[in-house]
Amino acid sequence: MKTWKVKFSTNAVSFVLDGKFASVDKMVDKANAFYITDENVYALHQKKFKGKKTIVIPAGEEHKQQATVDFIIEALVNFGATRQAVLIGVGGGVVTDMVGYVAGIYMRGVAVGFVPTSILAMVDASIGGKNGIDLGLYKNMVGLIRQPSFLLYDLDFLKTLPQHQWENGFAEIIKHAAIKDATMMKALANHDLKFYQKDKKALALLIEKNVQLKVKVVQKDEFEKGDRKLLNFGHTLGHAIENQHALLHGHAISIGMVYASKISQVLQGFNDTGLLVDTLKKYGLPTNMHFDIEQAMQMMQKDKKKASAGMQYVLLKKIGQAVYETIPMKSLEKLIKLYS
């Protein structure tokens, strides 16, 4: 078991790599530990939760709403959870986002830790302290940045991960490579999803590299004033079509990355769109779809990255080097139409 402690502005986070779920009992006070998971994870791993105070919520992005937050808070009150409570979010990105948010507002803030159970949560969603919920179709409109006390990685959870969730998570891994690590992109291009599903050592190393990459970015810019914005590569258009078309997050981001790379060709002289598209396809990810451009533009008007002059858009200069540029909304619409 590798433990790596990282200091952020308000908390030191312990990253426990190659951990075991049972170890959480040794990390927290059992009397004040409250486990929150979704119905899918609970159904597959019910034995792991035996004897633990557990709150089970509905699975899926459509439940990442205030009503579910109220349900969790009511359950905590019924359990008699005090300010000494430690909430433990066990699940994918939807679970960790919501549990982190609840921990930030319950009794004005209680401790929280995460056991991410999907690739996406392991490499991206659970890292960095972004917590929140959607407001209708608008992604992550309500929330806060607050670091957990720990993240424990138990790769055994991936044995029950559905194929589409493997694809979903690898979209974020490919995103990290595209914006920050050309060597990682080369390795991803030389392999495929089956390789990482079969080779546990290679997978563990890849997850660790992605954790380190995201942590490094967040440490430098915890509150997204500068380079942390680069992690939004593919997310601006991706978020605009994700809920609208009931897409998995990674699938929507994959399409968003392709559009962003094509826009990068025009605005940054980027010339590796083919490599990005081919790599996404290797991992079972979509690279195009028909969508309502006007509706997507309306959604983007409500995006948190919208500035008065236009949209702050993440573009690629080359693989491993990203920049953000403010694009006027009319120009952005023309560029999206150009490649649709």
Residue frames relative to the residue before (quaternion, step in Angstrom):
aa qw qx qy qz dx dy dz
M 1.0000 0.0000 0.0000 0.0000 0.00 0.00 0.00
K 0.1858 -0.7781 0.5927 0.0933 3.60 -0.76 1.07
T 0.0564 -0.7846 0.6159 0.0429 3.60 -0.87 0.88
W 0.0643 -0.7942 0.6025 -0.0465 3.50 -0.82 1.11
K 0.1640 -0.8080 0.5614 0.0715 3.61 -0.58 1.13
V 0.0840 -0.8070 0.5845 -0.0025 3.54 -0.82 1.05
K 0.2874 -0.7662 0.5512 0.1628 3.58 -0.83 0.99
F 0.0756 -0.7439 0.6629 0.0377 3.51 -1.04 0.94
S 0.7617 -0.4119 0.2286 0.4448 3.60 -1.23 0.09
T 0.8220 0.2289 -0.1018 0.5115 3.60 0.91 -0.85
N 0.8084 0.1475 -0.0564 0.5671 3.60 1.20 -0.20
A 0.3081 -0.6862 0.6153 0.2358 3.54 -1.28 0.45
V 0.2024 -0.8042 0.5545 0.0695 3.55 -0.72 1.13
S 0.2558 -0.7483 0.5935 0.1497 3.57 -0.90 0.96
F 0.1503 -0.7591 0.6290 0.0744 3.56 -0.80 1.07
V 0.0939 -0.7981 0.5948 0.0179 3.58 -0.52 1.19
L 0.1076 -0.8171 0.5663 0.0104 3.55 -0.23 1.34
D 0.8110 0.1523 -0.1644 0.5405 3.58 -1.10 0.75
G 0.3261 0.7696 -0.4831 0.2609 3.57 1.03 0.81
K 0.3516 -0.6862 0.5850 0.2516 3.53 -1.38 -0.09
F 0.5923 -0.6156 0.3950 0.3380 3.55 -0.93 0.94
A 0.6302 0.5637 -0.3302 0.4196 3.59 0.98 -0.85
S 0.5800 0.6141 -0.3662 0.3902 3.62 1.17 -0.54
V 0.5158 0.6516 -0.4247 0.3592 3.60 1.18 -0.47
D 0.5970 0.5932 -0.3518 0.4099 3.59 1.06 -0.75
K 0.6907 0.4613 -0.2717 0.4861 3.58 1.13 -0.67
M 0.6658 0.5307 -0.2877 0.4385 3.57 1.24 -0.44
V 0.7808 0.2460 -0.1197 0.5616 3.58 1.18 -0.52
D 0.5466 -0.5651 0.4921 0.3739 3.55 -1.32 0.26
K 0.4427 -0.7433 0.4372 0.2459 3.58 -0.40 1.26
A 0.6407 0.5578 -0.3282 0.4131 3.59 1.00 -0.83
N 0.7687 0.3297 -0.1681 0.5216 3.57 1.17 -0.64
A 0.5087 0.6545 -0.4127 0.3775 3.59 1.26 0.29
F 0.0343 -0.7890 0.6129 -0.0247 3.56 -0.85 1.04
Y 0.2187 -0.7990 0.5542 0.0816 3.55 -0.59 1.22
I 0.0655 -0.7851 0.6158 0.0128 3.55 -0.92 0.96
T 0.0970 0.7909 -0.5907 0.1268 3.55 -0.70 1.14
D 0.4656 -0.6623 0.4844 0.3314 3.57 -1.22 0.07
E 0.7140 -0.4942 0.2968 0.3974 3.55 -1.29 0.39
N 0.6216 0.5443 -0.3535 0.4386 3.62 1.08 -0.60
V 0.6803 0.4709 -0.2855 0.4836 3.58 0.83 -0.99
Y 0.6532 0.5290 -0.3155 0.4404 3.58 0.94 -0.89
A 0.6562 0.5213 -0.3142 0.4461 3.59 0.93 -0.88
L 0.7108 0.4592 -0.2504 0.4703 3.59 1.03 -0.82
H 0.8119 0.2250 -0.0739 0.5336 3.60 1.08 -0.71
Q 0.1208 0.8570 -0.4947 0.0787 3.57 1.14 0.65
K 0.6285 0.5674 -0.3328 0.4150 3.59 1.00 -0.84
K 0.6233 0.5680 -0.3376 0.4182 3.58 1.06 -0.75
F 0.7195 0.4479 -0.2413 0.4727 3.58 1.15 -0.62
K 0.3864 0.7455 -0.4707 0.2709 3.58 1.29 0.00
G 0.8250 0.1964 -0.1695 0.5020 3.57 -0.88 1.00
K 0.6313 0.5136 -0.3410 0.4706 3.60 1.27 0.03
K 0.4727 -0.6330 0.5201 0.3245 3.58 -1.13 0.64
T 0.0326 0.8490 -0.5145 0.1160 3.54 -0.19 1.35
I 0.1586 -0.7480 0.6397 0.0784 3.53 -1.06 0.90
V 0.1415 -0.8006 0.5804 0.0461 3.59 -0.68 1.10
I 0.1233 -0.8072 0.5766 0.0281 3.57 -0.73 1.12
P 0.6218 -0.5279 0.3996 0.4183 3.62 -1.19 0.32
A 0.4242 -0.7126 0.5037 0.2421 3.58 -1.08 0.73
G 0.6787 0.5254 -0.3655 0.3601 3.55 -1.19 0.58
E 0.6376 -0.5668 0.3915 0.3448 3.53 -1.20 0.76
E 0.6234 0.5686 -0.3506 0.4064 3.61 1.02 -0.73
H 0.6845 0.4562 -0.2807 0.4945 3.59 1.26 -0.34
K 0.4970 0.6351 -0.4395 0.3956 3.59 1.27 0.15
Q 0.4013 0.7110 -0.4354 0.3793 3.50 0.79 1.21
Q 0.7122 -0.4670 0.3181 0.4164 3.56 -1.31 0.30
A 0.5998 0.5791 -0.3697 0.4101 3.62 1.02 -0.70
T 0.6610 0.4870 -0.3064 0.4817 3.61 1.02 -0.76
V 0.6007 0.5487 -0.3459 0.4675 3.58 1.07 -0.73
D 0.6536 0.5098 -0.3073 0.4674 3.59 0.94 -0.92
F 0.6253 0.5447 -0.3240 0.4553 3.58 1.05 -0.83
I 0.6603 0.5031 -0.3003 0.4698 3.60 0.94 -0.93
I 0.6686 0.5077 -0.3034 0.4506 3.58 0.88 -0.97
E 0.6430 0.5187 -0.3198 0.4638 3.58 0.97 -0.85
A 0.6485 0.5119 -0.3134 0.4681 3.59 1.01 -0.84
L 0.6336 0.5251 -0.3269 0.4647 3.60 1.03 -0.78
V 0.6347 0.5193 -0.3203 0.4743 3.57 1.00 -0.85
N 0.6670 0.5077 -0.2952 0.4586 3.59 0.95 -0.90
F 0.6502 0.4989 -0.3010 0.4875 3.57 1.17 -0.64
G 0.4372 -0.6955 0.4565 0.3416 3.58 1.24 -0.42
A 0.2510 0.7949 -0.5153 0.1990 3.59 1.16 0.60
T 0.2103 -0.7917 0.5678 0.0819 3.57 -0.83 1.06
R 0.7291 -0.3919 0.3098 0.4679 3.58 -1.27 -0.28
Q 0.6147 0.5354 -0.3465 0.4640 3.58 1.28 -0.24
A 0.4137 0.7377 -0.4514 0.2844 3.60 1.29 -0.05
V 0.1336 -0.7222 0.6691 0.1137 3.52 -1.28 0.59
L 0.2060 -0.7724 0.5914 0.1064 3.56 -0.66 1.13
I 0.1124 -0.7902 0.6009 0.0424 3.56 -0.92 0.92
G 0.1902 -0.7961 0.5697 0.0746 3.55 -0.45 1.26
V 0.0442 -0.7974 0.6014 -0.0249 3.57 -0.62 1.19
G 0.5788 0.5784 -0.4011 0.4117 3.57 -0.31 1.20
G 0.7061 -0.4249 0.3544 0.4419 3.50 -1.31 -0.45
G 0.8131 -0.3180 0.2031 0.4433 3.53 -1.33 -0.23
V 0.6111 0.5482 -0.3572 0.4455 3.59 1.05 -0.70
V 0.6649 0.4994 -0.2951 0.4706 3.59 0.95 -0.91
T 0.7040 0.4628 -0.2941 0.4514 3.61 0.73 -0.99
D 0.6089 0.5516 -0.3493 0.4505 3.62 1.02 -0.73
M 0.7267 0.4502 -0.2453 0.4572 3.55 0.84 -1.04
V 0.6630 0.5045 -0.3150 0.4547 3.58 0.92 -0.88
G 0.6246 0.5300 -0.3309 0.4685 3.58 1.04 -0.73
Y 0.6484 0.5152 -0.3022 0.4721 3.55 1.05 -0.83
V 0.6506 0.5072 -0.3122 0.4712 3.60 0.90 -0.92
A 0.6482 0.5241 -0.3198 0.4504 3.60 0.93 -0.88
G 0.6632 0.5235 -0.2992 0.4434 3.57 1.08 -0.72
I 0.7786 0.3449 -0.1777 0.4932 3.60 1.10 -0.61
Y 0.5699 0.5951 -0.3988 0.4026 3.63 1.16 -0.44
M 0.8322 -0.0719 -0.0144 0.5495 3.58 -0.66 1.17
R 0.6281 -0.5776 0.2848 0.4368 3.55 1.16 0.83
G 0.7933 -0.3264 0.1351 0.4958 3.56 1.14 0.60
V 0.0700 0.7641 -0.6366 0.0770 3.54 -0.75 1.16
A 0.6502 -0.5289 0.3728 0.3980 3.57 -1.27 0.32
V 0.0658 -0.7945 0.6035 0.0180 3.55 -1.20 0.59
G 0.0269 -0.7641 0.6440 0.0281 3.54 -1.21 0.63
F 0.2739 -0.7806 0.5442 0.1397 3.57 -1.18 0.51
V 0.0980 -0.7137 0.6868 0.0968 3.51 -1.27 0.63
P 0.1644 -0.8188 0.5422 0.0928 3.61 0.05 1.25
T 0.2024 -0.8221 0.5269 0.0746 3.59 -0.84 0.97
S 0.6993 0.3806 -0.2720 0.5405 3.61 1.25 0.02
I 0.6446 -0.5009 0.3950 0.4215 3.58 -1.24 0.37
L 0.6593 0.5319 -0.3196 0.4246 3.57 0.85 -0.96
A 0.6836 0.4713 -0.2899 0.4760 3.58 0.90 -0.89
M 0.6468 0.5459 -0.3222 0.4241 3.60 1.00 -0.81
V 0.7915 0.3439 -0.1746 0.4741 3.58 0.84 -0.94
D 0.8264 0.2313 -0.0815 0.5070 3.57 1.15 -0.48
A 0.7840 0.4249 -0.2484 0.3783 3.58 0.21 -1.30
S 0.7388 0.4353 -0.2503 0.4494 3.59 0.90 -0.85
I 0.6518 0.5252 -0.3004 0.4573 3.60 1.28 -0.30
G 0.7816 0.4067 -0.2634 0.3929 3.55 -1.04 0.76
G 0.5171 -0.7104 0.3796 0.2897 3.57 1.26 -0.02
K 0.4784 0.6350 -0.4738 0.3787 3.62 1.20 0.16
N 0.0421 0.7910 -0.6049 0.0812 3.55 -0.68 1.14
G 0.3380 0.7707 -0.5029 0.1973 3.57 -1.01 0.59
I 0.3639 -0.7001 0.5748 0.2169 3.48 -1.42 -0.09
D 0.5201 -0.6106 0.4965 0.3320 3.53 -1.34 0.27
L 0.2458 -0.7144 0.6282 0.1858 3.52 -1.31 0.38
G 0.7797 -0.1493 0.0517 0.6059 3.56 0.02 1.30
L 0.8124 -0.1829 0.1683 0.5275 3.57 -0.74 -1.09
Y 0.6071 0.5902 -0.3539 0.3972 3.60 1.22 -0.29
K 0.3854 -0.7782 0.4629 0.1778 3.53 -0.51 1.31
N 0.8837 -0.0098 0.0097 0.4678 3.55 -1.10 0.89
M 0.2358 0.8161 -0.4976 0.1756 3.57 1.07 0.74
V 0.7561 0.2649 -0.1445 0.5807 3.59 1.19 -0.59
G 0.4220 0.7178 -0.4816 0.2734 3.61 -0.79 0.88
L 0.2710 -0.7398 0.5917 0.1707 3.52 -1.34 -0.26
I 0.3747 -0.6743 0.5755 0.2714 3.55 -1.32 0.26
R 0.2262 0.7514 -0.5746 0.2324 3.56 -0.52 1.25
Q 0.3739 -0.7803 0.4637 0.1907 3.54 -0.60 1.16
P 0.4428 -0.6609 0.5265 0.2998 3.61 -1.09 0.65
S 0.5727 -0.5701 0.4495 0.3808 3.58 -1.30 0.15
F 0.8116 -0.0420 0.0577 0.5799 3.57 1.04 -0.74
L 0.1411 -0.7124 0.6732 0.1392 3.49 -1.44 0.33
L 0.0933 -0.7963 0.5969 0.0297 3.55 -0.73 1.06
Y 0.2017 -0.7956 0.5673 0.0668 3.55 -0.77 1.14
D 0.0347 0.7684 -0.6359 0.0625 3.56 -0.60 1.18
L 0.2836 -0.8161 0.4830 0.1423 3.56 -0.14 1.33
D 0.4806 0.6627 -0.4412 0.3678 3.61 1.25 -0.16
F 0.5732 0.5948 -0.3798 0.4164 3.59 1.14 -0.54
L 0.6286 0.5686 -0.3372 0.4096 3.59 1.12 -0.63
K 0.5152 0.6512 -0.4168 0.3697 3.61 1.24 -0.31
T 0.7453 0.3581 -0.2087 0.5222 3.59 1.13 -0.57
L 0.4381 0.7113 -0.4551 0.3083 3.61 1.26 0.12
P 0.4309 -0.7057 0.4909 0.2747 3.63 -0.73 0.98
Q 0.6713 -0.5283 0.3494 0.3849 3.56 -1.18 0.62
H 0.6804 0.4988 -0.3124 0.4366 3.60 0.83 -0.93
Q 0.6466 0.5016 -0.3309 0.4699 3.61 1.17 -0.47
W 0.5488 0.5527 -0.3951 0.4871 3.60 1.21 -0.37
E 0.6542 0.5034 -0.3073 0.4735 3.58 0.89 -0.96
N 0.6250 0.5758 -0.3148 0.4227 3.53 0.95 -1.01
G 0.7149 0.4587 -0.2498 0.4649 3.58 0.87 -0.97
F 0.6570 0.5259 -0.3272 0.4298 3.56 0.98 -0.76
A 0.5077 0.6152 -0.4354 0.4173 3.61 1.19 -0.26
E 0.6872 0.4681 -0.2863 0.4761 3.59 0.96 -0.83
I 0.6038 0.5382 -0.3557 0.4683 3.59 1.10 -0.62
I 0.6593 0.4923 -0.2996 0.4829 3.58 0.95 -0.90
K 0.6041 0.5512 -0.3454 0.4603 3.59 1.07 -0.72
H 0.6513 0.5150 -0.3178 0.4578 3.60 0.88 -0.93
A 0.6550 0.5109 -0.3056 0.4653 3.57 0.94 -0.91
A 0.6586 0.5360 -0.3076 0.4293 3.57 0.92 -0.94
I 0.7703 0.3868 -0.2097 0.4616 3.59 0.89 -0.88
K 0.8468 0.2190 -0.0491 0.4822 3.59 1.07 -0.71
D 0.8290 0.2128 -0.0557 0.5142 3.63 1.07 -0.48
A 0.2163 -0.8121 0.5338 0.0935 3.56 0.00 1.34
T 0.6093 0.5542 -0.3511 0.4454 3.61 1.10 -0.66
M 0.6459 0.5068 -0.3143 0.4766 3.57 1.00 -0.83
M 0.6327 0.5305 -0.3358 0.4533 3.59 0.99 -0.78
K 0.6285 0.5360 -0.3296 0.4572 3.57 1.02 -0.81
A 0.6573 0.5044 -0.3018 0.4716 3.60 0.97 -0.90
L 0.6532 0.5109 -0.3102 0.4648 3.59 0.97 -0.86
A 0.6579 0.5137 -0.3016 0.4608 3.57 1.01 -0.85
N 0.6850 0.4860 -0.2760 0.4674 3.59 1.14 -0.65
H 0.7346 0.3412 -0.2123 0.5467 3.60 1.25 -0.26
D 0.2518 -0.7366 0.5858 0.2255 3.57 -1.24 -0.39
L 0.7520 -0.4112 0.2608 0.4444 3.55 -1.30 0.07
K 0.6327 0.5516 -0.3368 0.4266 3.59 0.95 -0.84
F 0.6028 0.5734 -0.3520 0.4290 3.59 1.04 -0.78
Y 0.7299 0.4267 -0.2456 0.4742 3.58 0.79 -1.01
Q 0.6101 0.5419 -0.3563 0.4551 3.59 1.15 -0.51
K 0.7088 0.4523 -0.2513 0.4795 3.58 1.10 -0.70
D 0.7552 0.3687 -0.1859 0.5091 3.59 1.02 -0.84
K 0.2639 -0.8174 0.4943 0.1336 3.57 -0.01 1.32
K 0.6367 0.5331 -0.3325 0.4470 3.61 1.03 -0.77
A 0.6576 0.5026 -0.3037 0.4718 3.56 0.96 -0.91
L 0.6434 0.5221 -0.3125 0.4646 3.57 1.02 -0.83
A 0.6582 0.5131 -0.3106 0.4549 3.59 0.89 -0.95
L 0.6564 0.5048 -0.3035 0.4714 3.58 1.00 -0.84
L 0.6442 0.5212 -0.3142 0.4633 3.59 1.01 -0.85
I 0.6469 0.5066 -0.3163 0.4742 3.59 0.95 -0.85
E 0.6505 0.5233 -0.3137 0.4523 3.58 0.93 -0.90
K 0.6453 0.5221 -0.3167 0.4591 3.60 0.96 -0.89
N 0.6759 0.4924 -0.2913 0.4646 3.58 1.00 -0.86
V 0.6027 0.5357 -0.3493 0.4773 3.58 1.09 -0.70
Q 0.6718 0.5020 -0.2966 0.4568 3.59 0.86 -0.97
L 0.6458 0.5337 -0.3187 0.4433 3.56 0.97 -0.88
K 0.7056 0.4523 -0.2820 0.4670 3.57 0.81 -0.97
V 0.6209 0.5472 -0.3435 0.4439 3.59 0.98 -0.82
K 0.6462 0.5336 -0.3138 0.4464 3.57 0.93 -0.92
V 0.6573 0.5024 -0.3047 0.4720 3.59 0.95 -0.88
V 0.6931 0.4864 -0.2787 0.4533 3.58 0.85 -1.01
Q 0.6168 0.5541 -0.3490 0.4368 3.60 0.99 -0.79
K 0.6899 0.4773 -0.2767 0.4688 3.57 0.97 -0.85
D 0.8137 0.0877 0.0178 0.5743 3.58 1.08 -0.74
E 0.0900 -0.8667 0.4892 0.0380 3.54 0.65 1.20
F 0.7952 0.3290 -0.1515 0.4862 3.59 0.93 -0.88
E 0.5277 -0.7094 0.3608 0.2968 3.54 1.22 0.70
K 0.2955 0.7408 -0.5411 0.2666 3.54 0.72 1.14
G 0.8061 0.1702 -0.0735 0.5620 3.59 1.20 -0.46
D 0.8866 0.0806 -0.0382 0.4538 3.55 -0.66 -1.20
R 0.5376 0.6120 -0.4286 0.3908 3.63 1.13 -0.35
K 0.5409 0.6262 -0.3910 0.4030 3.58 1.21 -0.49
L 0.5798 0.6093 -0.3765 0.3885 3.59 1.14 -0.60
L 0.5814 0.5917 -0.3668 0.4211 3.59 1.20 -0.50
N 0.6028 0.5666 -0.3502 0.4393 3.58 1.29 -0.18
F 0.3036 0.7637 -0.5184 0.2362 3.59 1.21 0.23
G 0.8232 0.1786 -0.1683 0.5120 3.58 -0.74 1.10
H 0.6178 0.6126 -0.3303 0.3660 3.57 1.24 -0.39
T 0.5824 0.6098 -0.3944 0.3652 3.62 1.05 -0.61
L 0.7254 0.3487 -0.2161 0.5527 3.58 0.75 -1.02
G 0.5932 0.5994 -0.3581 0.4009 3.59 1.04 -0.79
H 0.6781 0.4769 -0.2853 0.4809 3.57 0.88 -0.96
A 0.6438 0.5503 -0.3257 0.4202 3.58 1.02 -0.79
I 0.7570 0.3488 -0.2100 0.5111 3.61 1.10 -0.58
E 0.4979 0.7072 -0.4100 0.2895 3.60 1.23 -0.40
N 0.7690 0.3365 -0.1943 0.5075 3.59 0.56 -1.12
Q 0.5884 0.6058 -0.3455 0.4093 3.54 1.11 -0.78
H 0.7966 0.2458 -0.1082 0.5416 3.58 1.03 -0.84
A 0.4402 -0.7251 0.4314 0.3071 3.60 1.29 0.35
L 0.2935 0.7570 -0.5205 0.2644 3.57 0.93 0.98
L 0.5297 -0.5503 0.5170 0.3863 3.55 -1.26 0.36
H 0.6395 -0.5588 0.3614 0.3850 3.58 -1.08 0.74
G 0.7026 0.4828 -0.2777 0.4429 3.59 0.77 -1.04
H 0.6335 0.5279 -0.3287 0.4604 3.58 1.06 -0.74
A 0.6572 0.4966 -0.3044 0.4783 3.58 1.00 -0.83
I 0.6565 0.5107 -0.3023 0.4657 3.59 0.99 -0.87
S 0.5933 0.5679 -0.3554 0.4462 3.58 1.08 -0.72
I 0.6678 0.4740 -0.2894 0.4957 3.58 0.90 -0.94
G 0.6406 0.5351 -0.3163 0.4509 3.58 1.00 -0.83
M 0.6464 0.5233 -0.3165 0.4562 3.58 1.04 -0.78
V 0.6325 0.5257 -0.3391 0.4567 3.57 1.00 -0.78
Y 0.6571 0.4894 -0.3123 0.4809 3.60 0.91 -0.86
A 0.6547 0.5165 -0.3179 0.4511 3.59 0.94 -0.88
S 0.6582 0.4989 -0.3197 0.4643 3.60 1.00 -0.75
K 0.6493 0.5029 -0.3212 0.4716 3.60 1.06 -0.70
I 0.6217 0.5047 -0.3328 0.4980 3.57 1.09 -0.70
S 0.6131 0.5588 -0.3314 0.4495 3.59 1.12 -0.73
Q 0.5702 0.5856 -0.3776 0.4351 3.59 1.13 -0.62
V 0.7071 0.4619 -0.2479 0.4746 3.57 0.95 -0.98
L 0.8039 0.3516 -0.1585 0.4527 3.58 0.77 -1.06
Q 0.8003 0.2634 -0.1269 0.5235 3.61 1.15 -0.55
G 0.4719 -0.6905 0.4354 0.3331 3.60 1.24 -0.03
F 0.2780 0.7794 -0.5106 0.2335 3.59 1.21 0.50
N 0.0846 -0.8451 0.5275 0.0178 3.62 -0.83 0.91
D 0.6150 0.5660 -0.3497 0.4232 3.60 1.16 0.48
T 0.2022 0.8044 -0.5333 0.1664 3.58 1.10 0.63
G 0.6169 0.5712 -0.3414 0.4204 3.59 1.01 -0.81
L 0.6532 0.5115 -0.3087 0.4652 3.59 0.96 -0.88
L 0.6586 0.5088 -0.3070 0.4616 3.57 0.93 -0.90
V 0.6665 0.5040 -0.2987 0.4610 3.58 0.88 -0.96
D 0.6677 0.5041 -0.3029 0.4564 3.59 0.87 -0.93
T 0.6559 0.5085 -0.3112 0.4630 3.59 1.00 -0.83
L 0.6322 0.5257 -0.3306 0.4633 3.60 0.94 -0.84
K 0.6566 0.5174 -0.3045 0.4565 3.58 0.94 -0.88
K 0.6165 0.5650 -0.3373 0.4323 3.60 1.06 -0.76
Y 0.7407 0.3810 -0.2054 0.5139 3.55 1.15 -0.64
G 0.6153 -0.6238 0.3145 0.3653 3.54 1.22 0.62
L 0.5039 0.6835 -0.3988 0.3462 3.57 1.25 0.33
P 0.4813 -0.6640 0.4813 0.3096 3.62 -1.02 0.71
T 0.2140 -0.7939 0.5570 0.1168 3.58 -1.09 0.66
N 0.7939 0.0793 -0.1009 0.5944 3.59 1.26 0.04
M 0.0850 0.7691 -0.6328 0.0294 3.54 -1.29 0.36
H 0.4760 -0.6272 0.5193 0.3322 3.54 -1.24 0.37
F 0.1260 0.7812 -0.6055 0.0853 3.59 -0.89 0.90
D 0.5726 -0.5890 0.4540 0.3451 3.55 -1.28 0.44
I 0.3278 -0.7897 0.4861 0.1804 3.58 -0.25 1.29
E 0.6546 0.5180 -0.3273 0.4428 3.59 0.91 -0.86
Q 0.6482 0.5100 -0.3110 0.4723 3.57 1.01 -0.82
A 0.6356 0.5252 -0.3190 0.4674 3.59 1.05 -0.84
M 0.6452 0.5191 -0.3191 0.4609 3.59 1.00 -0.81
Q 0.6252 0.5307 -0.3307 0.4670 3.58 1.05 -0.76
M 0.6395 0.5188 -0.3170 0.4705 3.58 1.03 -0.85
M 0.6659 0.5177 -0.3014 0.4447 3.57 0.97 -0.87
Q 0.5590 0.6021 -0.3878 0.4179 3.59 1.17 -0.52
K 0.7154 0.4149 -0.2368 0.5099 3.60 1.18 -0.59
D 0.4403 0.7106 -0.4499 0.3143 3.60 1.29 0.00
K 0.5632 -0.6246 0.4296 0.3287 3.58 -1.06 0.79
K 0.6637 0.5160 -0.3076 0.4456 3.61 1.16 -0.53
K 0.4534 0.6844 -0.4502 0.3512 3.58 1.30 0.01
A 0.0987 -0.7664 0.6332 0.0429 3.55 -0.93 0.96
S 0.6888 -0.4917 0.3177 0.4276 3.58 -1.22 0.36
A 0.7065 0.4661 -0.2645 0.4622 3.59 1.04 -0.76
G 0.7649 -0.2572 0.1913 0.5588 3.58 1.21 -0.30
M 0.6605 -0.4821 0.3839 0.4289 3.55 -1.17 -0.62
Q 0.3550 -0.6928 0.5795 0.2411 3.57 -0.94 0.88
Y 0.0337 -0.8388 0.5400 -0.0609 3.54 -0.31 1.32
V 0.3335 -0.7372 0.5512 0.2040 3.58 -0.92 0.90
L 0.0463 -0.8030 0.5927 -0.0422 3.53 -0.78 1.15
L 0.3967 -0.7035 0.5364 0.2452 3.56 -1.29 0.32
K 0.3042 -0.6932 0.6204 0.2052 3.54 -1.08 0.82
K 0.7324 -0.1664 0.1216 0.6489 3.52 1.15 -0.87
I 0.6656 -0.4645 0.3596 0.4603 3.59 -1.23 0.18
G 0.7871 0.2642 -0.2281 0.5086 3.56 -0.76 1.09
Q 0.7559 0.2786 -0.1877 0.5619 3.59 1.26 -0.07
A 0.0067 -0.8121 0.5807 -0.0566 3.54 -0.41 1.29
V 0.1133 -0.7521 0.6446 0.0773 3.54 -1.29 0.46
Y 0.2460 -0.7341 0.5854 0.2404 3.58 -1.21 0.16
E 0.0968 -0.7922 0.6023 -0.0173 3.50 -1.05 0.91
T 0.3716 -0.7059 0.5496 0.2482 3.58 -1.01 0.74
I 0.0970 -0.7988 0.5937 0.0045 3.55 -0.63 1.21
P 0.4599 -0.6640 0.5028 0.3079 3.64 -0.77 0.94
M 0.5974 -0.6246 0.3655 0.3455 3.59 -0.95 0.90
K 0.6502 0.5138 -0.3306 0.4517 3.62 0.96 -0.78
S 0.6453 0.5079 -0.3145 0.4762 3.58 1.02 -0.81
L 0.6408 0.5294 -0.3190 0.4553 3.57 1.01 -0.85
E 0.6436 0.5214 -0.3217 0.4587 3.58 0.96 -0.85
K 0.6411 0.5240 -0.3201 0.4603 3.60 0.99 -0.84
L 0.6711 0.5011 -0.2972 0.4584 3.58 0.95 -0.90
I 0.6430 0.5059 -0.3249 0.4744 3.60 1.00 -0.77
K 0.6487 0.5104 -0.3112 0.4710 3.58 1.00 -0.83
L 0.6016 0.5895 -0.3437 0.4152 3.57 1.08 -0.79
Y 0.7862 0.3263 -0.1562 0.5011 3.57 1.00 -0.85
S 0.5576 0.6037 -0.3933 0.4122 3.60 1.26 0.25
